[in-house]
Amino acid sequence: MKLKNTQTHRNKNRFIGTTTITIAATAVAATYAPTAEAATFKDVPANHYANEAITYMAANKIINGYPDNTYRLNQPVTRAQAAKMIALAIKANPSNAYKLNFTDVTPTHGAYDHIRALTEKGLFANQTKFNPNAPLTRGQMAKLLVLGYNIITDDNDFIRFADVTKSNGAYAHIITIAELNITTTRPGTHFKPNEPVTRAQMAAFLHRTIEFDNKRAIGLITYDKQKKMYVDNQQPSKPTTPKPEEPKPEPPKPEPPVTQPSLAAQTIINVNAERKAAKVSSLQADPALNKIAAAKAEDMAKHGELSHTSPTYGTVPEMLAKFNYKWKAYGENIAAGYISAKGVTDAWLASPGHKENLLSPTFTHMGAGTATDKNGKIYWVNLYSKK
């Protein structure tokens, strides 16, 4: 994540933490926060299948590129690199007393503690050699993801691959990630368990596993012990057909599927969660501010500009005045290029200026808006106010 001043530039993934203005009896105080950019790599095209995963991983500091700002999509990921990625993703830390038996991984190795943490958790056998620079195979990758995220394996075997037999030590792990769509290799074809995993593939596999884990954590996916399989609770149940010999009662109306909150609403939820953790009072969602934030986001997306000064509505106070919004204090955080509400919220929290707005006890209300430009880039606006 790079930090810059408030000058804006076009066609980059970035976010800006805005001015917070408070009206006192005789003066207006203004503080300008810096601009920060989401990590991008010059060799990762926007339409690449792993672009979203790589962007997420970089924003959450799970992966790094190379000094020349490349990611090197097709280069095999090493065992040490994979260990570091998974350890960072699951936030695994070793205990002080745990010692490795590996003679080829010393404490000076960049992934030493990550390898130590995963070995202590049982993902690697604590043997003499670790082979940190050897390519990670696809079969090994499947096993690490299943063990690292405590995914239940079973013997239903709804999916089979021509080159993965039960004698393979990673058989259950490979079949499990296929059943969960963590791998998109078509059933009946070849999984190629002994081939190296590329850096692009590793990012995609790990990102899908994180998405699965997030849904499992909030109950959208659960494990049915009777059926011995994971169940997607987002799918509405089919109404049962009444028996012909019984009187036909009015069939019950199926429950509407649970819909995810909009991206804008998710940022409000995330902000209030962070404020609660910081022991700061929650902000009240303000429909009027939502409308203004949405208009600002749409204007930026239309013009391709990320700026506190809207091409159509002017500065923040000018924009609030045009919408007849009364305020005693206001703040604004804006961003572009982030693909999730959590990602942009985490990025704001990582920058002091944005964090100050987000956690300020001065504010009482909040509005949020998002808009997507013709290239699929998402623009984000959070407005905070005190009435």
C-alpha positions in Angstrom: 0.0 0.0 0.0 1.5 3.3 -1.1 0.8 6.7 0.6 0.6 9.9 -1.3 -0.6 13.4 -0.8 -4.1 14.6 -1.7 -3.2 15.3 -5.4 -5.3 13.0 -7.6 -4.3 10.9 -10.6 -6.5 9.1 -13.1 -6.8 5.5 -13.9 -5.3 4.1 -10.7 -6.7 2.0 -7.9 -6.5 4.4 -4.9 -8.4 5.9 -2.0 -8.4 9.3 -0.4 -9.2 10.2 3.2 -10.8 13.6 3.2 -10.9 16.8 5.0 -12.7 16.8 8.3 -14.2 20.2 9.0 -15.7 21.3 12.3 -17.5 24.7 12.7 -16.6 26.4 15.9 -18.0 29.7 17.2 -15.8 31.9 15.0 -13.5 29.6 12.9 -13.4 26.6 10.6 -10.7 24.0 11.2 -9.5 21.8 8.3 -7.2 18.8 8.3 -6.2 17.1 5.0 -5.5 13.3 5.0 -3.2 11.6 2.6 -4.0 9.5 -0.5 -3.2 5.8 -0.6 -3.0 3.4 -3.5 -4.1 -0.3 -3.7 -1.2 -2.5 -4.8 -1.3 -3.3 -8.6 1.2 -5.2 -10.7 2.1 -4.2 -14.3 2.0 -7.8 -15.5 -1.5 -8.7 -14.2 -4.1 -7.7 -16.8 -7.4 -6.4 -15.6 -9.2 -9.3 -17.4 -7.0 -12.0 -16.0 -8.9 -14.7 -14.1 -6.7 -14.2 -11.0 -6.8 -10.4 -11.0 -9.4 -10.1 -8.3 -7.7 -12.6 -6.1 -4.3 -11.0 -6.5 -5.7 -7.5 -5.8 -7.4 -8.8 -2.6 -4.2 -10.6 -1.5 -2.0 -7.6 -2.1 -4.4 -5.2 -0.3 -4.5 -7.5 2.7 -0.7 -8.0 2.6 -0.9 -11.7 2.1 1.2 -11.6 -1.1 4.0 -9.3 -2.4 5.2 -8.7 -5.9 8.8 -8.3 -7.0 10.9 -5.1 -6.9 10.2 -4.4 -10.6 6.4 -4.2 -9.8 5.7 -7.6 -11.4 3.7 -10.5 -9.9 5.0 -13.2 -12.4 1.7 -15.0 -12.8 3.1 -18.2 -14.4 6.1 -18.7 -12.2 5.8 -21.7 -9.8 5.1 -20.9 -6.2 7.7 -22.4 -3.8 6.9 -24.3 -0.7 8.2 -21.5 1.4 6.2 -18.8 -0.4 3.0 -21.0 -0.1 3.6 -21.5 3.6 4.0 -17.7 4.1 0.8 -16.9 2.1 -1.3 -19.5 4.1 0.1 -18.5 7.5 -0.6 -14.9 6.8 -4.1 -15.7 5.5 -5.1 -17.7 8.6 -3.1 -15.5 11.0 -1.0 -18.5 12.3 1.8 -17.7 14.7 4.1 -20.3 16.3 4.6 -20.7 20.0 8.0 -19.5 21.4 9.0 -23.0 22.5 8.3 -24.8 19.2 11.4 -25.8 17.3 11.9 -27.0 13.7 13.9 -30.1 12.8 14.5 -28.8 9.2 18.2 -28.3 8.5 17.4 -26.3 5.3 15.2 -23.6 7.0 17.2 -21.4 9.4 15.8 -18.5 11.6 17.2 -16.0 9.0 14.9 -17.4 6.3 12.1 -14.9 5.4 9.4 -17.5 5.9 10.9 -19.2 9.0 8.2 -18.3 11.4 5.4 -19.0 8.9 6.8 -22.5 8.2 7.2 -23.0 11.9 3.6 -22.0 12.6 2.2 -24.3 10.0 4.4 -27.2 11.0 3.3 -26.7 14.6 -0.3 -26.9 13.4 0.4 -30.2 11.6 0.3 -28.9 8.0 3.9 -30.0 7.5 5.8 -33.0 9.0 8.7 -31.8 11.2 11.4 -33.8 9.4 15.0 -33.2 8.5 14.3 -31.4 5.1 11.7 -28.9 4.1 12.9 -28.0 0.6 11.8 -24.4 0.8 12.7 -23.6 -2.8 11.0 -26.6 -4.3 7.8 -25.9 -6.3 4.6 -26.7 -4.4 2.5 -29.3 -6.2 -1.2 -29.0 -6.8 -1.8 -32.0 -4.6 0.2 -30.5 -1.8 -1.7 -27.2 -2.2 -5.0 -28.9 -1.8 -3.9 -30.6 1.4 -2.5 -27.4 2.9 -5.7 -25.5 2.2 -7.9 -28.2 3.7 -5.8 -28.6 6.8 -5.1 -24.9 7.2 -8.8 -24.0 7.2 -10.0 -27.0 9.1 -12.3 -28.1 6.2 -14.1 -31.4 6.9 -13.3 -34.2 4.4 -15.7 -37.1 3.8 -16.1 -40.2 1.6 -19.0 -39.1 -0.5 -16.7 -38.5 -3.5 -19.3 -36.7 -5.6 -16.4 -35.7 -7.9 -13.7 -37.8 -9.5 -10.6 -37.0 -11.5 -9.0 -39.5 -13.9 -5.5 -39.0 -12.5 -6.4 -38.9 -8.7 -6.8 -42.3 -7.2 -7.5 -43.2 -3.5 -3.8 -44.2 -3.1 -2.9 -40.6 -3.5 -2.0 -39.1 -0.1 -4.0 -35.9 -1.0 -7.0 -37.8 -2.5 -9.6 -36.6 0.1 -8.2 -33.1 0.1 -8.3 -32.8 -3.7 -11.9 -34.1 -3.9 -13.0 -31.8 -1.1 -11.7 -28.6 -2.7 -13.3 -29.7 -6.0 -16.7 -30.3 -4.2 -16.5 -26.8 -2.7 -15.5 -25.2 -6.1 -12.2 -24.0 -4.7 -10.7 -25.7 -7.8 -12.6 -25.3 -11.0 -11.0 -28.2 -12.8 -13.8 -30.1 -14.6 -14.8 -33.5 -13.0 -13.7 -36.5 -15.0 -10.7 -34.6 -16.4 -7.1 -34.5 -15.1 -6.3 -32.6 -11.9 -2.5 -33.0 -12.4 -1.7 -33.4 -8.7 2.0 -33.6 -9.2 2.4 -30.5 -11.3 3.6 -27.2 -9.8 1.1 -24.6 -8.7 1.7 -21.2 -10.4 1.6 -18.0 -8.5 -1.6 -17.0 -10.2 -3.3 -20.3 -9.4 -2.2 -20.1 -5.7 -3.7 -16.7 -5.4 -7.0 -17.9 -6.9 -7.1 -21.1 -4.9 -6.4 -19.3 -1.6 -8.9 -16.5 -2.4 -11.7 -18.9 -3.0 -10.8 -20.7 0.2 -11.0 -17.4 2.1 -14.4 -16.7 0.6 -15.6 -20.2 1.7 -14.3 -19.6 5.2 -15.9 -16.2 5.5 -19.3 -17.7 4.4 -18.9 -20.6 6.8 -18.0 -18.2 9.7 -21.4 -16.4 9.4 -23.5 -19.5 8.7 -24.1 -19.1 5.0 -22.3 -22.5 4.6 -22.6 -25.2 7.2 -21.6 -28.9 7.4 -24.5 -31.4 7.4 -23.3 -34.4 9.4 -26.1 -36.6 8.2 -25.6 -35.9 4.5 -21.8 -35.7 5.1 -21.4 -32.6 3.0 -21.2 -28.8 3.2 -24.6 -27.1 2.5 -25.0 -23.7 0.9 -27.7 -22.1 3.1 -28.2 -19.2 0.5 -30.1 -21.6 -1.8 -33.9 -21.4 -1.0 -35.5 -24.7 -0.2 -37.9 -26.2 -2.7 -41.5 -26.5 -1.4 -42.6 -30.1 -0.8 -45.3 -31.6 -3.0 -48.4 -32.7 -1.1 -49.4 -36.4 -1.3 -52.2 -37.0 -3.8 -54.5 -38.9 -1.4 -54.4 -36.0 1.2 -56.4 -32.8 0.9 -54.3 -30.2 -0.8 -53.7 -27.4 1.6 -52.6 -24.0 0.3 -48.9 -24.5 -0.4 -46.7 -22.4 1.8 -45.0 -19.5 0.1 -41.3 -20.1 -0.2 -39.2 -17.8 1.9 -37.5 -15.1 -0.1 -33.7 -15.8 -0.5 -31.5 -13.9 1.9 -29.9 -11.1 0.0 -26.5 -9.6 0.8 -26.5 -6.0 1.9 -25.3 -3.6 -0.9 -21.6 -2.7 -1.0 -22.4 0.7 0.4 -24.4 -0.8 3.3 -21.6 -3.2 4.0 -19.2 -0.3 4.5 -21.6 1.2 7.1 -21.7 -2.2 8.9 -17.9 -2.6 8.8 -17.4 1.0 10.0 -19.7 0.5 13.0 -18.1 -2.8 13.8 -14.7 -1.1 13.9 -16.1 1.8 16.0 -17.6 -0.7 18.5 -14.2 -2.5 18.8 -12.6 0.9 19.4 -15.3 1.7 22.1 -16.7 4.6 20.0 -20.4 5.1 19.6 -22.0 3.7 16.4 -23.0 6.0 13.6 -26.7 6.3 12.5 -27.3 5.5 8.9 -28.6 8.7 7.3 -30.7 8.2 4.2 -30.0 11.8 3.1 -26.2 11.2 3.3 -26.6 7.9 1.5 -28.3 9.8 -1.4 -25.5 12.4 -1.5 -22.7 9.7 -1.2 -24.3 7.7 -4.1 -24.5 10.9 -6.3 -20.8 11.7 -5.5 -19.7 8.1 -6.4 -21.7 8.1 -9.6 -20.2 11.4 -10.6 -16.6 10.2 -10.0 -17.3 7.0 -11.9 -18.8 8.9 -14.8 -15.8 11.3 -15.1 -13.1 8.8 -14.0 -11.9 11.2 -11.4 -11.2 10.4 -7.7 -11.3 13.7 -5.9 -12.8 15.5 -2.9 -13.9 18.1 -5.4 -16.7 16.6 -7.5 -16.8 17.5 -11.2 -20.5 18.2 -10.9 -21.1 19.1 -7.3 -17.9 20.9 -6.3 -16.3 20.7 -2.9 -17.8 18.6 -0.1 -19.5 21.6 1.7 -20.8 22.9 -1.7 -22.2 19.5 -2.4 -23.9 19.3 1.0 -25.4 22.7 0.4 -26.7 21.7 -3.0 -28.6 18.9 -1.4 -29.8 21.2 1.5 -28.0 19.1 4.0 -27.5 20.8 7.4 -24.4 19.9 9.4 -22.2 21.0 12.3 -19.2 18.8 11.3 -18.5 16.6 8.3 -15.9 14.1 7.0 -15.4 12.2 3.8 -13.4 9.1 2.8 -13.3 8.1 -0.9 -11.6 5.3 -2.7 -11.4 3.5 -6.1 -10.3 0.1 -7.3 -11.2 -2.0 -4.2 -13.4 -5.0 -4.8 -14.9 -5.5 -1.4 -16.3 -3.4 1.5 -13.9 -5.1 3.9 -10.9 -4.4 1.7 -11.6 -0.7 1.4 -12.4 -0.4 5.1 -9.2 -2.2 6.1 -7.3 0.1 3.7 -8.8 3.2 5.3 -7.9 1.9 8.8 -4.3 1.5 7.7 -4.0 5.2 6.9 -4.0 7.6 9.9 -6.1 10.3 8.1 -8.8 8.0 7.0 -8.8 6.1 10.3 -9.3 9.5 12.1 -12.5 10.1 10.1 -13.7 6.5 10.5 -13.3 6.4 14.3 -14.0 10.1 15.1 -16.2 10.4 18.2 -17.4 13.8 16.8 -19.6 12.3 14.1 -23.1 11.0 14.8 -24.4 10.0 11.3 -23.0 8.3 8.2 -23.9 7.7 4.6 -22.3 5.5 1.9 -22.4 5.2 -1.8 -20.7 3.2 -4.6 -20.7 3.3 -8.4 -18.9 1.2 -11.0 -17.4 2.7 -14.1 -17.5 1.2 -17.6 -14.3 -0.7 -16.9 -15.6 -2.4 -13.8 -13.7 -0.2 -11.3 -15.7 0.5 -8.1 -15.7 4.0 -6.6 -16.4 4.3 -2.9 -17.7 7.2 -0.8 -18.3 7.4 2.9 -19.7 10.6 4.4 -19.7 11.3 8.1 -21.6 14.2 9.8 -22.6 15.7 13.1 -26.0 17.3 13.1 
